Amino acid sequence: MRAPSRTASSSYGPLLDDWLRAVVATSGLTAIGDVAEARRALLQDSLRGVDLVSRFEGPIVDVGSGAGAPGIPLAASLPDRDVTLLEANGRKCDFLREWAPPNARVVRGRAEEQATDRFGVAVAKALAPPPVAAEWCLPLVREGGAVVLWIGETADVERVARAAEQVGGELSDEHAGLLVLRKVRPTPAGFPRRTGVARKRPLA
């Protein structure tokens, strides 16, 4: 299956339906085994963030995009926004290129290797423990922008806030599994730390 070559605005439903089927059919992308569960976990859950993301201007980056959630649903829902799908795994990048809407581009690489203070919004879903995800995402965002994290019920929000403060951010809002971190200062010197350090020695 290949992604249909229609605009994101006109192909919202068909594009996402075909993408979900491809996710389930492609080995190594997800443990989800049926389209109904993929629709709930990948599509519907991703779309919960559309309103929050749309509050902030500028280009969007999906950090550790994987199979494309939340980046592909967000790009299809916000066709006037430029979306970068950032993914380190080459095979997953190939998959993303097949299914990215026209307003999305795929970049192979790690968050720690990217230019800082560039995007208006960074998003991440199932990327890493939230304090680590905050450290990876906030340096990518320019002052005045935001990071939106999809978090689980057991996430320690205070730890995330402490980590965010060390990379120029602050806790702004929490919405039923969605955490908003505002970028209130430029990225401090020394960040991002080199690849692998955030997981080994988290900030909080």
Protein Blocks (a to p, Z undefined) as FASTA:
>chain_A
ZZddbdfklmmmmmmmmmmmmmmmpghkamcfbfklmmmmmmmmmmmmmmmmmmpgcjdd
dehklnopaklmmmmmmmmbccddddfblklmmmmmmmgcfkbccdeddfklpcehkbfb
dcdehkbcfklmmmmmmmmpcghiacdddddfklcfklmmmmmmmnopacfbdcehiacd
ddfbdcdehiacdehklmmmcfZZ
